[in-house]
Amino acid sequence: MIHSPALGRSLIAVTAVVLAGCSFMPTYEPPPLPVAASFPDQATEQAAVDIRWQDFVTDARLRELITLALANNRDLRVATLNIEQVRAQYDIRRADLLPTLNLAASGSRQPNSSGGTNTSYSVGLAVSSWELDFFGRVASLKEAALAQYLASAEARRAAQTSLVAAVASTWLSLQANDDLLALTQRTLATRNDSLRLTRLRFDNGASSALDLRQAESLTAAAESALAQQQRQRALDRNALTLLVGQSVPDALLFNPADPGQAPLMATVPAGLPSDLLTRRADVRQAEQQLIAANASIGAARAAFFPRISLTAGLGTVSNELADLFKSGSWGLSLAPQAVLPLFDAGRNQANLEAANATREIAVAQYEKAIQTAFREVADALAGRATLGEQVRAQQAQATAEADRFRLAELRYRNGVASFLDVLDAQRSLFATQQSLALSQLALQQNQVALYKALGGGWTE
């Protein structure tokens, strides 16, 4: 072991050089947004990302259901655990910037040239192969790990947004299926009554076999529709159970007998400029992955330059174990090493080319995420602009068809119209009422889709 105060000063000088080291990591500049500056014919309003999902969802049952999903959904739990995993990887990379200090103790016994034995004991603090990050390789890897950690956090937020929207959309679908199931049951009861009446008239010679077969066909169609609605309701119930992560309490499901339902969702502000799409969690995730790829280029570039490492020790050495801690046995040892790659068969160049390609892929994925977000918002805005008019028109049509069925049945009972007119009116009324229920569902789900597309749902 070397005893020299000058070595201590040298260590300080080397450390200062390291702290002033350079970096080959490219300066990050986000790509320009590959979309229009604003949505068509829309004005700037509050960002949906600033609206908490608790404020967006106004129905108390649905809010409680979403709370259960956030606590129990397994996909969201995996996304949360992924954050912990990636954060640990970042801590590992950050620790590489600092030396690892170990307590080392050793003893050796070796024969000497005179036929005797040389004995040596040492105890002290040791630093083994600490890389002096003069060219920023380790720092670049740390920055890449940090960006991956931040990307995992954004992925968790994106997962929460998707979960909130999925629970709300599935709950609304289940509600619509309840309405359709009740409608189909009422229609089947009406058609059974018509079939009984037609069969009675046929038995008494007042109706033709054609009328009877038409009535039987409509009744069988209603029975088929009833079985289909029962199956669809069961599928939606199963999907909701999976999203919530546990059995769904019946008290939190929609009851079609509930009178006067209040609006289930708050109005989502629209017309946000497209640059606010960068606040969407999935877009932010893509940008962090781009930053990570950019930092990896710095590490790949630094690999072309010397890698300097330091092994150091501070402790005591003695030939006798009893004299190990006596005055004069203490010393400091430094063993720096520099390795410059001369021939690696193109490995470093290939790593650099791969890092550059990875960054270009990340750029394309970032731009695609923005374009996808822009389309989702534009689609939801287009839906909101037209679905309301569609529902109002179908509501008017359903009212007219109901009156038509009433008049056709009245005319048939008075012998003015044929039974085919009644059956046709009954078929049209059922189809119109089904379309109306599905359009109302589409309008509600479009509101959820707009909230999700604008980046809402992850703010607690």
MIDO-855406 format. One record per residue (C-alpha): residue number from 1; residue in three letters; x negated, y negated, z. Coordinates in steps of 0.05 Angstrom, whole numbers, padded with zeros to 5 digits, always signed. Example, Ala and Ser with C-alpha at 12.3 -4.5 7.8 and 13.67 -1.06 7.14 Angstrom:
BEGIN
KOLVO    n  res       X       Y       Z
KOLVO    1  ALA  -00246  +00090  +00156
KOLVO    2  SER  -00273  +00021  +00143
! end
This chain:
BEGIN
KOLVO    n  res       X       Y       Z
KOLVO    1  MET  +00000  +00000  +00000
KOLVO    2  ILE  -00026  -00069  -00020
KOLVO    3  HIS  -00033  -00122  +00034
KOLVO    4  SER  -00030  -00191  +00002
KOLVO    5  PRO  +00010  -00254  +00017
KOLVO    6  ALA  +00000  -00273  -00056
KOLVO    7  LEU  +00044  -00215  -00076
KOLVO    8  GLY  +00101  -00243  -00036
KOLVO    9  ARG  +00095  -00309  -00073
KOLVO   10  SER  +00092  -00272  -00138
KOLVO   11  LEU  +00157  -00237  -00122
KOLVO   12  ILE  +00191  -00304  -00109
KOLVO   13  ALA  +00164  -00331  -00175
KOLVO   14  VAL  +00189  -00271  -00214
KOLVO   15  THR  +00257  -00276  -00182
KOLVO   16  ALA  +00261  -00350  -00202
KOLVO   17  VAL  +00244  -00331  -00273
KOLVO   18  VAL  +00299  -00278  -00272
KOLVO   19  LEU  +00351  -00327  -00246
KOLVO   20  ALA  +00333  -00374  -00303
KOLVO   21  GLY  +00337  -00317  -00354
KOLVO   22  CYS  +00372  -00323  -00421
KOLVO   23  SER  +00433  -00288  -00450
KOLVO   24  PHE  +00447  -00263  -00520
KOLVO   25  MET  +00522  -00259  -00509
KOLVO   26  PRO  +00559  -00298  -00564
KOLVO   27  THR  +00598  -00358  -00542
KOLVO   28  TYR  +00671  -00337  -00539
KOLVO   29  GLU  +00718  -00377  -00582
KOLVO   30  PRO  +00790  -00353  -00587
KOLVO   31  PRO  +00814  -00342  -00658
KOLVO   32  PRO  +00866  -00392  -00684
KOLVO   33  LEU  +00938  -00369  -00676
KOLVO   34  PRO  +00958  -00332  -00741
KOLVO   35  VAL  +01030  -00358  -00736
KOLVO   36  ALA  +01069  -00422  -00745
KOLVO   37  ALA  +01061  -00477  -00693
KOLVO   38  SER  +01133  -00470  -00670
KOLVO   39  PHE  +01195  -00428  -00680
KOLVO   40  PRO  +01240  -00451  -00736
KOLVO   41  ASP  +01290  -00506  -00718
KOLVO   42  GLN  +01277  -00502  -00643
KOLVO   43  ALA  +01257  -00554  -00592
KOLVO   44  THR  +01208  -00546  -00535
KOLVO   45  GLU  +01238  -00523  -00470
KOLVO   46  GLN  +01218  -00488  -00406
KOLVO   47  ALA  +01176  -00425  -00415
KOLVO   48  ALA  +01212  -00360  -00400
KOLVO   49  VAL  +01149  -00335  -00367
KOLVO   50  ASP  +01163  -00385  -00312
KOLVO   51  ILE  +01232  -00355  -00298
KOLVO   52  ARG  +01228  -00300  -00246
KOLVO   53  TRP  +01266  -00238  -00263
KOLVO   54  GLN  +01306  -00247  -00198
KOLVO   55  ASP  +01331  -00313  -00227
KOLVO   56  PHE  +01345  -00284  -00296
KOLVO   57  VAL  +01385  -00224  -00270
KOLVO   58  THR  +01447  -00252  -00236
KOLVO   59  ASP  +01482  -00186  -00220
KOLVO   60  ALA  +01465  -00164  -00149
KOLVO   61  ARG  +01470  -00089  -00166
KOLVO   62  LEU  +01423  -00095  -00225
KOLVO   63  ARG  +01373  -00136  -00183
KOLVO   64  GLU  +01372  -00081  -00130
KOLVO   65  LEU  +01363  -00028  -00184
KOLVO   66  ILE  +01304  -00065  -00214
KOLVO   67  THR  +01273  -00072  -00144
KOLVO   68  LEU  +01278  +00003  -00136
KOLVO   69  ALA  +01246  +00014  -00204
KOLVO   70  LEU  +01187  -00033  -00188
KOLVO   71  ALA  +01175  +00007  -00124
KOLVO   72  ASN  +01183  +00077  -00153
KOLVO   73  ASN  +01170  +00078  -00228
KOLVO   74  ARG  +01111  +00123  -00242
KOLVO   75  ASP  +01087  +00087  -00305
KOLVO   76  LEU  +01081  +00022  -00266
KOLVO   77  ARG  +01046  +00059  -00210
KOLVO   78  VAL  +00995  +00086  -00260
KOLVO   79  ALA  +00984  +00016  -00287
KOLVO   80  THR  +00972  -00010  -00217
KOLVO   81  LEU  +00923  +00046  -00202
KOLVO   82  ASN  +00887  +00031  -00267
KOLVO   83  ILE  +00873  -00038  -00240
KOLVO   84  GLU  +00839  -00008  -00179
KOLVO   85  GLN  +00798  +00039  -00223
KOLVO   86  VAL  +00774  -00015  -00270
KOLVO   87  ARG  +00760  -00062  -00212
KOLVO   88  ALA  +00714  -00009  -00183
KOLVO   89  GLN  +00678  -00005  -00249
KOLVO   90  TYR  +00669  -00080  -00248
KOLVO   91  ASP  +00641  -00077  -00177
KOLVO   92  ILE  +00591  -00025  -00201
KOLVO   93  ARG  +00567  -00070  -00258
KOLVO   94  ARG  +00564  -00130  -00212
KOLVO   95  ALA  +00522  -00091  -00162
KOLVO   96  ASP  +00471  -00076  -00218
KOLVO   97  LEU  +00451  -00150  -00216
KOLVO   98  LEU  +00424  -00142  -00146
KOLVO   99  PRO  +00370  -00095  -00121
KOLVO  100  THR  +00389  -00033  -00082
KOLVO  101  LEU  +00353  -00033  -00015
KOLVO  102  ASN  +00337  +00034  +00014
KOLVO  103  LEU  +00304  +00058  +00078
KOLVO  104  ALA  +00248  +00105  +00058
KOLVO  105  ALA  +00205  +00150  +00100
KOLVO  106  SER  +00153  +00199  +00075
KOLVO  107  GLY  +00096  +00242  +00097
KOLVO  108  SER  +00043  +00277  +00056
KOLVO  109  ARG  -00016  +00324  +00068
KOLVO  110  GLN  -00067  +00336  +00013
KOLVO  111  PRO  -00135  +00371  +00012
KOLVO  112  ASN  -00194  +00326  +00000
KOLVO  113  SER  -00261  +00338  -00034
KOLVO  114  SER  -00298  +00353  +00031
KOLVO  115  GLY  -00253  +00412  +00046
KOLVO  116  GLY  -00210  +00375  +00097
KOLVO  117  THR  -00140  +00348  +00093
KOLVO  118  ASN  -00115  +00276  +00083
KOLVO  119  THR  -00052  +00259  +00120
KOLVO  120  SER  -00008  +00198  +00106
KOLVO  121  TYR  +00057  +00174  +00136
KOLVO  122  SER  +00099  +00115  +00112
KOLVO  123  VAL  +00164  +00082  +00134
KOLVO  124  GLY  +00195  +00019  +00103
KOLVO  125  LEU  +00245  -00013  +00058
KOLVO  126  ALA  +00243  +00005  -00016
KOLVO  127  VAL  +00272  -00022  -00080
KOLVO  128  SER  +00274  +00029  -00137
KOLVO  129  SER  +00275  +00009  -00210
KOLVO  130  TRP  +00313  -00056  -00204
KOLVO  131  GLU  +00323  -00084  -00273
KOLVO  132  LEU  +00303  -00157  -00278
KOLVO  133  ASP  +00358  -00182  -00324
KOLVO  134  PHE  +00315  -00232  -00361
KOLVO  135  PHE  +00352  -00223  -00427
KOLVO  136  GLY  +00422  -00217  -00398
KOLVO  137  ARG  +00437  -00144  -00414
KOLVO  138  VAL  +00464  -00128  -00345
KOLVO  139  ALA  +00501  -00195  -00340
KOLVO  140  SER  +00534  -00181  -00407
KOLVO  141  LEU  +00557  -00113  -00383
KOLVO  142  LYS  +00584  -00145  -00320
KOLVO  143  GLU  +00623  -00196  -00361
KOLVO  144  ALA  +00651  -00141  -00404
KOLVO  145  ALA  +00672  -00102  -00342
KOLVO  146  LEU  +00705  -00165  -00313
KOLVO  147  ALA  +00744  -00176  -00377
KOLVO  148  GLN  +00767  -00103  -00376
KOLVO  149  TYR  +00789  -00112  -00304
KOLVO  150  LEU  +00829  -00174  -00322
KOLVO  151  ALA  +00858  -00137  -00382
KOLVO  152  SER  +00882  -00081  -00336
KOLVO  153  ALA  +00916  -00133  -00292
KOLVO  154  GLU  +00951  -00162  -00353
KOLVO  155  ALA  +00970  -00091  -00374
KOLVO  156  ARG  +01003  -00081  -00307
KOLVO  157  ARG  +01042  -00146  -00317
KOLVO  158  ALA  +01062  -00125  -00386
KOLVO  159  ALA  +01085  -00058  -00358
KOLVO  160  GLN  +01128  -00094  -00307
KOLVO  161  THR  +01159  -00138  -00361
KOLVO  162  SER  +01176  -00076  -00402
KOLVO  163  LEU  +01203  -00040  -00341
KOLVO  164  VAL  +01249  -00098  -00320
KOLVO  165  ALA  +01275  -00103  -00392
KOLVO  166  ALA  +01283  -00028  -00399
KOLVO  167  VAL  +01322  -00021  -00334
KOLVO  168  ALA  +01367  -00079  -00352
KOLVO  169  SER  +01379  -00055  -00423
KOLVO  170  THR  +01393  +00017  -00401
KOLVO  171  TRP  +01440  -00007  -00346
KOLVO  172  LEU  +01478  -00049  -00397
KOLVO  173  SER  +01480  +00011  -00444
KOLVO  174  LEU  +01508  +00054  -00388
KOLVO  175  GLN  +01560  -00001  -00375
KOLVO  176  ALA  +01580  -00002  -00448
KOLVO  177  ASN  +01586  +00074  -00449
KOLVO  178  ASP  +01632  +00070  -00389
KOLVO  179  ASP  +01675  +00020  -00427
KOLVO  180  LEU  +01674  +00064  -00490
KOLVO  181  LEU  +01690  +00125  -00448
KOLVO  182  ALA  +01750  +00091  -00417
KOLVO  183  LEU  +01772  +00066  -00486
KOLVO  184  THR  +01766  +00136  -00516
KOLVO  185  GLN  +01806  +00166  -00459
KOLVO  186  ARG  +01862  +00115  -00469
KOLVO  187  THR  +01860  +00128  -00544
KOLVO  188  LEU  +01863  +00203  -00534
KOLVO  189  ALA  +01922  +00196  -00488
KOLVO  190  THR  +01958  +00153  -00540
KOLVO  191  ARG  +01943  +00202  -00595
KOLVO  192  ASN  +01966  +00261  -00553
KOLVO  193  ASP  +02032  +00225  -00543
KOLVO  194  SER  +02038  +00212  -00618
KOLVO  195  LEU  +02021  +00285  -00632
KOLVO  196  ARG  +02075  +00310  -00585
KOLVO  197  LEU  +02126  +00263  -00616
KOLVO  198  THR  +02105  +00283  -00687
KOLVO  199  ARG  +02108  +00357  -00670
KOLVO  200  LEU  +02178  +00348  -00640
KOLVO  201  ARG  +02201  +00311  -00702
KOLVO  202  PHE  +02170  +00364  -00747
KOLVO  203  ASP  +02205  +00420  -00709
KOLVO  204  ASN  +02270  +00383  -00720
KOLVO  205  GLY  +02257  +00370  -00794
KOLVO  206  ALA  +02248  +00295  -00785
KOLVO  207  SER  +02173  +00294  -00802
KOLVO  208  SER  +02132  +00327  -00856
KOLVO  209  ALA  +02075  +00376  -00847
KOLVO  210  LEU  +02029  +00321  -00874
KOLVO  211  ASP  +02048  +00276  -00816
KOLVO  212  LEU  +02035  +00332  -00766
KOLVO  213  ARG  +01967  +00348  -00795
KOLVO  214  GLN  +01947  +00274  -00795
KOLVO  215  ALA  +01966  +00269  -00722
KOLVO  216  GLU  +01927  +00332  -00705
KOLVO  217  SER  +01866  +00306  -00742
KOLVO  218  LEU  +01866  +00239  -00705
KOLVO  219  THR  +01874  +00274  -00638
KOLVO  220  ALA  +01816  +00321  -00653
KOLVO  221  ALA  +01774  +00261  -00674
KOLVO  222  ALA  +01789  +00227  -00608
KOLVO  223  GLU  +01770  +00291  -00570
KOLVO  224  SER  +01704  +00294  -00608
KOLVO  225  ALA  +01691  +00220  -00593
KOLVO  226  LEU  +01706  +00233  -00519
KOLVO  227  ALA  +01655  +00290  -00516
KOLVO  228  GLN  +01604  +00246  -00552
KOLVO  229  GLN  +01614  +00189  -00503
KOLVO  230  GLN  +01608  +00235  -00443
KOLVO  231  ARG  +01543  +00262  -00470
KOLVO  232  GLN  +01516  +00193  -00485
KOLVO  233  ARG  +01534  +00169  -00415
KOLVO  234  ALA  +01497  +00228  -00385
KOLVO  235  LEU  +01435  +00213  -00427
KOLVO  236  ASP  +01436  +00140  -00406
KOLVO  237  ARG  +01443  +00161  -00333
KOLVO  238  ASN  +01383  +00207  -00340
KOLVO  239  ALA  +01342  +00152  -00374
KOLVO  240  LEU  +01360  +00103  -00318
KOLVO  241  THR  +01340  +00155  -00266
KOLVO  242  LEU  +01272  +00163  -00299
KOLVO  243  LEU  +01261  +00088  -00302
KOLVO  244  VAL  +01281  +00077  -00229
KOLVO  245  GLY  +01239  +00137  -00207
KOLVO  246  GLN  +01294  +00165  -00162
KOLVO  247  SER  +01368  +00182  -00163
KOLVO  248  VAL  +01409  +00122  -00179
KOLVO  249  PRO  +01461  +00106  -00125
KOLVO  250  ASP  +01532  +00104  -00153
KOLVO  251  ALA  +01544  +00038  -00118
KOLVO  252  LEU  +01493  +00005  -00164
KOLVO  253  LEU  +01527  +00029  -00228
KOLVO  254  PHE  +01577  -00012  -00267
KOLVO  255  ASN  +01650  +00002  -00251
KOLVO  256  PRO  +01695  -00012  -00311
KOLVO  257  ALA  +01752  -00024  -00263
KOLVO  258  ASP  +01717  -00085  -00233
KOLVO  259  PRO  +01760  -00146  -00249
KOLVO  260  GLY  +01731  -00210  -00277
KOLVO  261  GLN  +01657  -00194  -00285
KOLVO  262  ALA  +01612  -00255  -00277
KOLVO  263  PRO  +01555  -00265  -00327
KOLVO  264  LEU  +01503  -00211  -00316
KOLVO  265  MET  +01443  -00251  -00342
KOLVO  266  ALA  +01423  -00323  -00338
KOLVO  267  THR  +01415  -00362  -00402
KOLVO  268  VAL  +01344  -00357  -00429
KOLVO  269  PRO  +01313  -00422  -00455
KOLVO  270  ALA  +01292  -00416  -00527
KOLVO  271  GLY  +01254  -00457  -00577
KOLVO  272  LEU  +01186  -00450  -00544
KOLVO  273  PRO  +01126  -00470  -00586
KOLVO  274  SER  +01088  -00410  -00610
KOLVO  275  ASP  +01025  -00427  -00571
KOLVO  276  LEU  +01062  -00409  -00507
KOLVO  277  LEU  +01063  -00337  -00533
KOLVO  278  THR  +00992  -00334  -00507
KOLVO  279  ARG  +01024  -00331  -00438
KOLVO  280  ARG  +01054  -00264  -00454
KOLVO  281  ALA  +01020  -00211  -00412
KOLVO  282  ASP  +01007  -00164  -00471
KOLVO  283  VAL  +00976  -00221  -00512
KOLVO  284  ARG  +00933  -00241  -00453
KOLVO  285  GLN  +00912  -00168  -00446
KOLVO  286  ALA  +00891  -00166  -00519
KOLVO  287  GLU  +00850  -00230  -00509
KOLVO  288  GLN  +00814  -00202  -00449
KOLVO  289  GLN  +00797  -00140  -00489
KOLVO  290  LEU  +00769  -00186  -00543
KOLVO  291  ILE  +00727  -00222  -00490
KOLVO  292  ALA  +00701  -00155  -00466
KOLVO  293  ALA  +00681  -00135  -00537
KOLVO  294  ASN  +00647  -00203  -00545
KOLVO  295  ALA  +00607  -00192  -00482
KOLVO  296  SER  +00586  -00122  -00504
KOLVO  297  ILE  +00551  -00154  -00564
KOLVO  298  GLY  +00506  -00191  -00515
KOLVO  299  ALA  +00486  -00125  -00482
KOLVO  300  ALA  +00473  -00093  -00550
KOLVO  301  ARG  +00429  -00152  -00572
KOLVO  302  ALA  +00390  -00152  -00507
KOLVO  303  ALA  +00372  -00079  -00518
KOLVO  304  PHE  +00322  -00101  -00572
KOLVO  305  PHE  +00280  -00138  -00521
KOLVO  306  PRO  +00236  -00113  -00465
KOLVO  307  ARG  +00271  -00082  -00406
KOLVO  308  ILE  +00235  -00104  -00343
KOLVO  309  SER  +00244  -00066  -00278
KOLVO  310  LEU  +00214  -00072  -00210
KOLVO  311  THR  +00198  -00021  -00157
KOLVO  312  ALA  +00178  -00052  -00090
KOLVO  313  GLY  +00166  -00031  -00019
KOLVO  314  LEU  +00156  -00065  +00047
KOLVO  315  GLY  +00134  -00022  +00106
KOLVO  316  THR  +00079  +00011  +00145
KOLVO  317  VAL  +00029  +00065  +00127
KOLVO  318  SER  -00016  +00104  +00173
KOLVO  319  ASN  -00058  +00168  +00174
KOLVO  320  GLU  -00032  +00183  +00243
KOLVO  321  LEU  +00041  +00187  +00260
KOLVO  322  ALA  +00028  +00154  +00328
KOLVO  323  ASP  -00005  +00094  +00295
KOLVO  324  LEU  +00051  +00083  +00245
KOLVO  325  PHE  +00077  +00019  +00275
KOLVO  326  LYS  +00012  -00012  +00301
KOLVO  327  SER  -00010  -00081  +00280
KOLVO  328  GLY  -00046  -00082  +00213
KOLVO  329  SER  -00009  -00024  +00182
KOLVO  330  TRP  +00044  -00066  +00149
KOLVO  331  GLY  +00041  -00083  +00075
KOLVO  332  LEU  +00079  -00100  +00012
KOLVO  333  SER  +00076  -00063  -00054
KOLVO  334  LEU  +00101  -00086  -00122
KOLVO  335  ALA  +00104  -00044  -00185
KOLVO  336  PRO  +00136  -00081  -00243
KOLVO  337  GLN  +00146  -00045  -00309
KOLVO  338  ALA  +00163  -00071  -00378
KOLVO  339  VAL  +00189  -00025  -00433
KOLVO  340  LEU  +00193  -00052  -00505
KOLVO  341  PRO  +00229  -00007  -00555
KOLVO  342  LEU  +00184  +00006  -00615
KOLVO  343  PHE  +00219  +00064  -00650
KOLVO  344  ASP  +00288  +00091  -00632
KOLVO  345  ALA  +00310  +00118  -00700
KOLVO  346  GLY  +00358  +00059  -00709
KOLVO  347  ARG  +00397  +00072  -00644
KOLVO  348  ASN  +00396  -00001  -00620
KOLVO  349  GLN  +00416  -00027  -00688
KOLVO  350  ALA  +00473  +00023  -00692
KOLVO  351  ASN  +00496  +00002  -00623
KOLVO  352  LEU  +00496  -00071  -00644
KOLVO  353  GLU  +00535  -00055  -00708
KOLVO  354  ALA  +00585  -00015  -00667
KOLVO  355  ALA  +00593  -00073  -00618
KOLVO  356  ASN  +00604  -00122  -00675
KOLVO  357  ALA  +00655  -00076  -00707
KOLVO  358  THR  +00690  -00067  -00640
KOLVO  359  ARG  +00695  -00142  -00634
KOLVO  360  GLU  +00726  -00148  -00703
KOLVO  361  ILE  +00776  -00094  -00685
KOLVO  362  ALA  +00793  -00132  -00621
KOLVO  363  VAL  +00803  -00196  -00661
KOLVO  364  ALA  +00852  -00160  -00708
KOLVO  365  GLN  +00888  -00129  -00648
KOLVO  366  TYR  +00893  -00197  -00614
KOLVO  367  GLU  +00921  -00230  -00677
KOLVO  368  LYS  +00969  -00171  -00687
KOLVO  369  ALA  +00993  -00178  -00615
KOLVO  370  ILE  +01009  -00252  -00628
KOLVO  371  GLN  +01044  -00237  -00694
KOLVO  372  THR  +01085  -00182  -00662
KOLVO  373  ALA  +01104  -00228  -00605
KOLVO  374  PHE  +01124  -00283  -00654
KOLVO  375  ARG  +01168  -00234  -00693
KOLVO  376  GLU  +01201  -00207  -00630
KOLVO  377  VAL  +01219  -00278  -00608
KOLVO  378  ALA  +01243  -00297  -00678
KOLVO  379  ASP  +01286  -00234  -00682
KOLVO  380  ALA  +01316  -00246  -00614
KOLVO  381  LEU  +01332  -00318  -00631
KOLVO  382  ALA  +01364  -00296  -00697
KOLVO  383  GLY  +01405  -00246  -00658
KOLVO  384  ARG  +01429  -00297  -00608
KOLVO  385  ALA  +01448  -00345  -00665
KOLVO  386  THR  +01493  -00293  -00699
KOLVO  387  LEU  +01515  -00241  -00648
KOLVO  388  GLY  +01559  -00290  -00611
KOLVO  389  GLU  +01598  -00307  -00674
KOLVO  390  GLN  +01602  -00233  -00691
KOLVO  391  VAL  +01632  -00216  -00623
KOLVO  392  ARG  +01683  -00273  -00628
KOLVO  393  ALA  +01704  -00250  -00698
KOLVO  394  GLN  +01710  -00177  -00676
KOLVO  395  GLN  +01750  -00199  -00615
KOLVO  396  ALA  +01799  -00234  -00661
KOLVO  397  GLN  +01801  -00172  -00706
KOLVO  398  ALA  +01814  -00126  -00647
KOLVO  399  THR  +01872  -00171  -00625
KOLVO  400  ALA  +01901  -00169  -00695
KOLVO  401  GLU  +01893  -00094  -00700
KOLVO  402  ALA  +01927  -00083  -00633
KOLVO  403  ASP  +01986  -00125  -00656
KOLVO  404  ARG  +01987  -00088  -00723
KOLVO  405  PHE  +01990  -00021  -00687
KOLVO  406  ARG  +02047  -00046  -00643
KOLVO  407  LEU  +02087  -00070  -00704
KOLVO  408  ALA  +02072  -00007  -00745
KOLVO  409  GLU  +02096  +00037  -00688
KOLVO  410  LEU  +02159  -00006  -00680
KOLVO  411  ARG  +02174  -00003  -00755
KOLVO  412  TYR  +02164  +00072  -00755
KOLVO  413  ARG  +02211  +00083  -00697
KOLVO  414  ASN  +02264  +00041  -00734
KOLVO  415  GLY  +02253  +00081  -00798
KOLVO  416  VAL  +02225  +00022  -00837
KOLVO  417  ALA  +02153  +00047  -00845
KOLVO  418  SER  +02121  +00115  -00854
KOLVO  419  PHE  +02081  +00151  -00801
KOLVO  420  LEU  +02018  +00143  -00843
KOLVO  421  ASP  +02022  +00068  -00830
KOLVO  422  VAL  +02022  +00083  -00755
KOLVO  423  LEU  +01963  +00131  -00760
KOLVO  424  ASP  +01923  +00082  -00803
KOLVO  425  ALA  +01936  +00025  -00754
KOLVO  426  GLN  +01917  +00070  -00695
KOLVO  427  ARG  +01852  +00092  -00729
KOLVO  428  SER  +01833  +00020  -00747
KOLVO  429  LEU  +01847  -00005  -00677
KOLVO  430  PHE  +01802  +00048  -00645
KOLVO  431  ALA  +01745  +00035  -00694
KOLVO  432  THR  +01750  -00041  -00683
KOLVO  433  GLN  +01751  -00034  -00608
KOLVO  434  GLN  +01689  +00011  -00611
KOLVO  435  SER  +01653  -00039  -00656
KOLVO  436  LEU  +01671  -00095  -00608
KOLVO  437  ALA  +01643  -00058  -00548
KOLVO  438  LEU  +01578  -00043  -00585
KOLVO  439  SER  +01571  -00116  -00608
KOLVO  440  GLN  +01582  -00141  -00538
KOLVO  441  LEU  +01527  -00093  -00515
KOLVO  442  ALA  +01481  -00117  -00571
KOLVO  443  LEU  +01493  -00190  -00549
KOLVO  444  GLN  +01475  -00174  -00476
KOLVO  445  GLN  +01415  -00132  -00495
KOLVO  446  ASN  +01392  -00187  -00542
KOLVO  447  GLN  +01390  -00234  -00483
KOLVO  448  VAL  +01344  -00185  -00447
KOLVO  449  ALA  +01301  -00176  -00509
KOLVO  450  LEU  +01293  -00252  -00515
KOLVO  451  TYR  +01272  -00258  -00442
KOLVO  452  LYS  +01221  -00202  -00452
KOLVO  453  ALA  +01196  -00229  -00518
KOLVO  454  LEU  +01183  -00298  -00488
KOLVO  455  GLY  +01139  -00266  -00434
KOLVO  456  GLY  +01187  -00266  -00375
KOLVO  457  GLY  +01194  -00211  -00325
KOLVO  458  TRP  +01126  -00205  -00291
KOLVO  459  THR  +01128  -00267  -00247
KOLVO  460  GLU  +01147  -00247  -00176
! end
